[in-house]
Amino acid sequence: MKAKEILKQMSPYKPGKQIEEVKKEYGLKNIVKLASNENPFGFSPVVKKELPNLISQLELYPDGYSAALRDKVAEKLSVDPTQLIFGNGSDEVVQIICRTFLERGTNTVMATPTFPQYKHNALIEGAEIREVQLVEGYHDLEAMLDQVDEQTRVLWLCSPNNPTGAHINETQLLNVLDRCPEDVLVVLDEAYYEYIEAEDYPDAINLLDRYPNLMVLRTFSKAYGLAGLRIGYGVAQSAVIEQLDPAREPFNTSTIAQAAAILALDDQKFIEDTFKRNVSNKHALMEFCNEIGLNYYDSEANFLFILLPMSGDQLFQHLLSKGYIVRSGEALGIPKSIRLTIGSKEDMEHIQSEIKNFMELYHAGAVR
Ligand SMILES: *Cc1c(COP(=O)(O)O)cnc(C)c1O
């Protein structure tokens, strides 16, 4: 068999360690996964309660247009229903964007490190990837704009950026949109939107009327806690959605995911609760880092990117042996770091004391 040339140089996505795997390996009973920025507080109890009622008529295909969810999201965002596209996670919307706009001879501009699926999908389409180093965890927007040329089709902005957590403020976003050519799609991935505290954060949905080349991505996987159901969406002007829709699978989101997402949107109390707990636990972690002298990047998300004096793999291994799965920076492009999802208060207190122990061992020369 002869696969596409490019695929020979690529490998499948390597997820963080799985809970069952670690249980077996270390003989531990309780494992806490703080590696993929999932919601440590679960998902809306309303969804949980209603879930058994959502499984009727599974013999039928889902509504390929997601009409009910579409209307719900359109109302919530005050956009027209034709401005939305739903995906099997926003991952799939990324894939649809790449299928639609990228091919050999085109290029696409993104930060590095950033969410890996932009590059992954763009490579499969044969596009040239132009990556621009982050500065202190932030997008270097000037350098990114410098990379845009006649062949550029998509510019990716991840805000807050995964894996660093740093955001793009309103002035910066407007500057990019005003200077980027109108035939370059500017994708603003807001997977962590519900966690944002910053006052200078832009209301990007509100800018869609003004910028025909802006697209915003959101997901139910992070604050809404529905990562296992796989549902996310993109918002843009209708003309953009019309371009994308032919590249979408006809029944790409499931009946259950659509129904659960509608219920989840109605339970904003869960989101407020999640937001508050994240703010409090994140600030406590930042305070802890300040106290023990560890630097970290600014974060508007539900994770903190902590800079270390040693390889992230070392702290990763130490925490793993204590039952905590985190993400080592080795896998994320900044080797001396870890990315830590903000967990429950109790887990964060445990993990902080384990980090403290580890750093003491390190300073005593017991860890090299
Ligand atoms: C988690 C994540 C996504 C993907 O979310 P799904 O909707 O689960 O596919 C997209 N973008 C960023 C930046 C993420 O961190």
The ligand as a Tripos MOL2 file, in Angstrom:
@<TRIPOS>MOLECULE
LIG
   15    15     1     0     0
SMALL
NO_CHARGES

@<TRIPOS>ATOM
      1 C1         -8.8640   20.6970   24.0490 C.3       1 LIG1
      2 C2         -8.6770   21.6590   22.9490 C.ar      1 LIG1
      3 C3         -9.4150   21.5830   21.7630 C.ar      1 LIG1
      4 C4        -10.1840   20.3820   21.3530 C.3       1 LIG1
      5 O1        -11.3110   20.1790   21.9810 O.3       1 LIG1
      6 P1        -12.3720   19.1340   21.4480 P.3       1 LIG1
      7 O2        -13.5710   19.9840   21.3120 O.co2     1 LIG1
      8 O3        -12.4380   18.1450   22.5440 O.co2     1 LIG1
      9 O4        -11.9310   18.5340   20.1640 O.co2     1 LIG1
     10 C5         -9.2600   22.5630   20.8100 C.ar      1 LIG1
     11 N1         -8.4020   23.5670   20.9910 N.ar      1 LIG1
     12 C6         -7.6640   23.6750   22.1020 C.ar      1 LIG1
     13 C7         -6.7330   24.8020   22.2430 C.3       1 LIG1
     14 C8         -7.7630   22.7120   23.1050 C.ar      1 LIG1
     15 O5         -6.9830   22.8090   24.1690 O.3       1 LIG1
@<TRIPOS>BOND
     1     1     2 1
     2     2     3 ar
     3     2    14 ar
     4     3     4 1
     5     3    10 ar
     6     4     5 1
     7     5     6 1
     8     6     7 2
     9     6     8 1
    10     6     9 1
    11    10    11 ar
    12    11    12 ar
    13    12    13 1
    14    12    14 ar
    15    14    15 1
@<TRIPOS>SUBSTRUCTURE
     1 LIG1         1 GROUP 0 **** ****
